Amino acid sequence: MNWSTPFDRDTLDDDQLIFRGIVDHQNPDANVTLEAAIANIHEIQRIEHERSQRVEAEIAALQSRLIPITNNIASLQTCLQATRNEFALVLINIFFLI
């Protein structure tokens, strides 16, 4: 493959290597096309980074809401177990009364 960029293949970053096929020795505007493609990738990466930060913030908010719910469930389980124990005592007392 012919390279029309001033870069040596070993010095190209990943974005430039991705678009190495765009660069053609017969197309003098190939470098501009490559630069635009790299700029687009960087913009997409920036948008994806912002999106992932928003998603992480939403997950953190959901987790903070989930903690009290989990605590309530644990409390309800404790109450249920206490109710079961009391009911068992009532049944034992009834059994001995009969």
N, C-alpha and C positions, 0 to 999 in steps of 0.2 A: 504494500500500500504506500502511496506517495503522500508525504506530509507537506502541506503548504503553510504550516504555522511556524513561527520562529521557535517553537518549543521542541525540545528533544522528547521522544516518547517517554523516557524514564522520568522526566520532570513534570509530566501532566498529572493533574489531580484526577480524582475519580470522575467528577462531572465532565471534565474534558475528554477523558477516555471513553465515557459513555457515548459521546457525540463525535468520536473520531471518524466515523463513516461520513459525516456531513462535510468534512474538510476534503476538498478535491483540488488537485493541482490545476485543473482547468477552470475552476471557479474562483475568481479573485475575491468575491464577496463571501467566501466560505468562512473566513475568520469572523466576520460580522455575524453571520448566521450562528456560528458556534458560540460567540459571546452572548448573543440573544438567548440561545437555548440554555446556556449556563445561568444567565440572569433569571430566566423563567424557573429553572430548577431551584435556585436560591430563594426565589419568592415563594414557591410551593413549600420548600422546607420551612420557611419562616411562618407561613400560614399553618402548616401542620404542627409546628412547635407551639404556636399560640393555641391551636385547637386542643392539643394534648394537655396544655396547662389548664385550660378551661375544664376539660374532662376530669383531670386530677382534682381540681377544686370541687367539682360536683361530687366526685366520689368521697372526698373528705367530708363534705357537708352531709352526704347520706350516711356515712359512717358515724358522724356525731349524732345524727338523729337515731341511728340504730342502737347506740349504746343504751339510752334510756329504755327503749323498747325491750332490749335484751334483759335489762335489770328488772323491768316489770314482769317479764315472763318468769324469771328466776323467783321473784317474790310470789307470784301466783302459784308456782310449783311448790314452794315452801308452804303456802297456805293450804293447798290441796293435800299435801302430805299430812299436815296437822289435822285437817278435817278427816282424812282417812283414819288416822290414829284415834281420833275422838269417836268416830263411828264404830271402830273395832271395839273400843272400850264399852260403848253403849251395848253392842251386840253381846259382848261377854257378860255384862251385868244382866241383860235380859235372859241369857241362857241360864245363869245361876239363879235367877228369880223363878224361872219356870220349873 
